Amino acid sequence: MDYQVVIVTGSWRGTLPAIWITVEGNLCSTPVIKLPPNTPLFKFDHKNLGLLSSLRIGHVEKEK
């Protein structure tokens, strides 16, 4: 199945950091999916997750 995620950052303006997501449903969940930098719209294909129950979003901190 095709899935689509849109990342909206609110009033913050700048480049998006390296973001990762996991999506969970009542049938299964995805592994960690790393989104390409500066990609507010991301599409991916995965087997049927069932009814979606959660979306976990994280980012990789920049090294100082």
N, C-alpha and C positions, 0 to 999 in steps of 0.2 A: 504494500500500500504506500501511497505517497503522503508525506506529512510536510507541513510548512510551519516554520517558526519565524516570528517577527520580533526583533529586539527594539524596544523604544526606550530611550535614555532620559526622557523628561527634558528639563531645561539645560542639562549639561551639553555643552558643544565642544566637540573635539573628536579625536579618533577613538574608536571603540577598542578596548583592550582585547587580548586573546580570550575568547569566551568558550566555555564548554557547557553542554546540556545533557541531561538524561530525561527521558520521557517514560512514564510508567502507566500501564493500563491494567485491567483485571485479568488479562491473558498472559502478559509478559512485560518486559521492560527493555529499553535499549541499553547498550553499553554507553560509556562516556563518548559523546560526539564532540570533537573539537571543531568549532566554526572558524572559517578563514577570517583574518583580521578585517575590520571595517566592513562587515557584512551584516547589515540590519535585517535582510530577508534571506532565509536559508531553507532550502528544500532537501529532504532526504527520503530514501526508500527503506522500508523495514517491513517485516511480516506484521500481520494484524496484531495490534496491541490490545484490542478490545475497547471497552469504555475507558477513556483517558481519566486518570485519577490524579496525577501530579507531574509537574515539570520542575526539574531542579536546574538552576542556572548558577554558574560559577565563573570566575575569571582567574587568570594567572597573573600574579603580581609581577611587575617589572622589577628586574634586579637593579639595585642601586650602584 
